[in-house]
Amino acid sequence: MNEQLINKENLPRHIAIIMDGNGRWAKQKGKLRIFGHENGTKAVRRTVEACARLGVENLTLYAFSTENWKRPKMEVQTLMKLLVSSLKKEMKTLTKNNIRLNAIGNLNALPEKARQELHEVMDKTSENSRMTLTLALSYGSREELKTAVQEIADKVKNNIISKDDIDEKLINNHLYTHNLPDVDLLIRTSGEHRISNFLLWQIAYAELYFTSTLWPDFTEEHLFEAILNYQNRERRFGKTSEQLS
């Protein structure tokens, strides 16, 4: 699919991706699951660079969920090592493309080495302004919402705010993503049709796009196809077509 078909004036401001299918991709090739994760990093680079080139302002990738900690210990350890090595390798790509790295989730749950590398790259790219790349790490939307409710409840209890002050904006300001706009386009690879506890509040009005392509096989062309599909939809936000026109 030709990139020229995409209307640069109607890009999704925020794209979020559930990168699924690394394990199945490796299994199809008779390899260990980590082989799929390693090749998945190549798809990350392709997608990040393509989004930046198009002019997408925000890209959020579901890299490691709170549920992923339940995976075999060896796989989790290998994934954490891969995270550290990938951050080191991609520093050059982020700098070259003027991309700022951001992270959301329970980052304190990450191993110290991974946490240090993550914060180092975020610090070094903090002034970059072309696009914000957010990694969701040790992330779970229900945990995010629970934490927000607890923080708001504490403020009401301590008379910092009144319960009448609680509105969508206040809730949004207590989420990990308080500095990001709502998601416009959510993409999930591998043929699964689930949200998997990802950005439940933030995708309230998002367009959902599912592809059977396994994540390591996800190319620029697949990204362009998803964006073009998004651009051919009518986003009504509760209104009628007649009202929009």
N, C-alpha and C positions, 0 to 999 in steps of 0.2 A: 504494500500500500504506500502510495507516494505521500511524503510529508507535506508536499505543496497543497494537498487537498484540505489540510487542516486550517480552519479559520483562526488566525492568531489573535483576533479581536474577541473571540468567544472561548478562551481556554478556561478549563476548571482552575480556580485559584488554588485549590488544595486537593491533591490526589493522595489517597491512602491505598496501600497494597498489602493484602494478605499473601505472603510469598509461600505458597504451598506446593508440595510435590517433590522436594529434594530426595527424600528417602525412596519414594517409588521410582524416581528416575534412576537412582543408583541400582536398585533391585533389578530393574529391567535390563541393566547392563552387567548383572552378575557381580556388582561391586558392593562394598560396605556403605552404610548410610552416609558416613562422613564424606565419601567421594561426591555424593550429591550436594552436600552442604558446601564443599569447596567450590564446585562448579556453579553453585547458586550465587557465589560472590561475583562471578563474571556477569551474571544477569543483573545484579545490583548496579555494577559499574555502567553497563549499557543503559539501563533505565535512568539512572541519575544524570548521566551526561545528556541523554536525549531530552529529558524534562527541562534541564537548564537551558539547552539550546533553543527549545521551543518558547521558553518564557514562562513556564509554570513557576509560581512563586513559592509553593510549599509542597513537599513530598514527604509522606510519612510511611515508613516501612515497619511491618510487624515482624521484628527480628527474633524475639524470644518472649513467650508468654509466661505468666505465673504457673500455668499448668505444665509447661515444658520442664519444670524442675522434677517432675515425676518420671521423666524418661530415665533409661539406664544410666547409672553414674558415669560410666566411661564415655557415653555419648555427650552428656552434659559437660564434662571436663574438656572434651575435645572441642565442643562448640565454643566454650569460653576462651580456649587457646586460639581458636580461629578468629574470634572477635578481636582479640588483641592484635594478632598478626595483620588482620584486614584493616584495622584502624591505622596501623603504621604504614601499610602499603598505600592506602587511599588518601593519605594526607596530601600527597602531590596532586591527585585528581581534584580534591576539594579546593586547594589553593589555586590551581590553574583555571578552574571554572568559577571562582569567586563564590563558593558555596559555604554557608554556615552550617555547622553540625550542631544538632540539638538532640536531647534524649529525654524520654518520658518513661515512667514506671517506678517501681521500687528499686532504685539504683543501689541502695545500701545492701541489697541481697546479692549483688554481683561480687565475685572474688576481687580482692584488693587490687591485683595487677590489672584486671579488666577495667575496674573503676578508675584507676589512675590514668590509664591510657585514654579512656573515654574523656575524662575531664581535661587532659592535656590537649587533645585534638579540638575539643569544644573551645578552649581558651584561645588556641592559636587561630581558629577560624571565626572568632566572635565578631570581627569587624567586616566579614564578607557579607555582601548584600544582594547578590544575584538571585539566590534561592536558599531557602531553609530546608535542610534535610534532617528529618527527625527519625531517630531510631526508637522504636518501642521495645524496651528491654525489661525483662521481668515485669511485664505489663499485663494487667487484667482490668477491664473496664469496671467490673463490679467492685473490685478493691478500690479503684480510683473514686467511684461514687460514694462508697462507704466512708472513705477518708474525708471526702468533701463534706458529707453530712455531719460527721463527728466534729470537724473544725467549725462549721457553722453553728452547731448545737452548743459548743463551748463558748462561742462569742455571744450567743443569746443568753446563756446561763450567767455569763459575767457582765451582762448589760453593755456589751460593746456595740451590739446591734439589737434591734427589735425583731420579733418574728415577722412583723409586717414589712420588714426590709427585704425579706427573702423573695427574690424573683429570679428569672432565668439568668440575668446578667450576674447576679451575686453567686449563683451556683457555678456558672461558667468560670468566674474568677477564682474559684477554689479547686478547679480541675488541673491536672498536669498540663493540659493544653491551653491554659489561660492566655498565652501569648500567640495563639494560632487561630485562624478563622475556621469556621465549620468546614467539614469535608464536603466537597462538591461531587467527587467521583471516587467510589470504592471499587477496587479491582481485586478479584480473587482468582488465583490460578489453580490448576489441577482438577477442575471439574466438580469440586465440592461446592454446595450451595448453602454455606453457613457463615455466620458472622464471627463465631468463635470468641465471644467476649472481647471484641475489639472496637473501641471508640463508640460505644452504644449511644451516648449522649450526642456526640459530635456528628454522627451520620444520620441524624433525624430526617434531614431533607436531601441526603445524598442520592445520586443515581448509582445503582448497583450494576456491576458488570462482571459476569462470570465467564471464564474461558477454560477449556479442557487442557490447555497447554500446561505442562509441568514447568515449575519455576526455572530450572536451569536452561530450558529451551525458550524462555520468554525473551523476545527480541524487540528492537525498536519498532518493527512492523506491527507486532502485537500491541504495543503501547499506542501507536498511531490509530490502530483499528478501534481500540477502546475509547480514545478521545473523540474520534469521528462519530462513533456510536452515541457518545454523550452529547455531541453537538447537534445530532439529529433528533434529540428528544425535546419534548416541551416541558419545561420546569414551571409548574403552576403554583406551588407553595400554597395550596388550598383554594386558589382562585379558579375561575373558569377560563377556557380558551378565549372567549369573547372579551373578558376583562383584560387579558394580556395584550390583545390586539387593539 
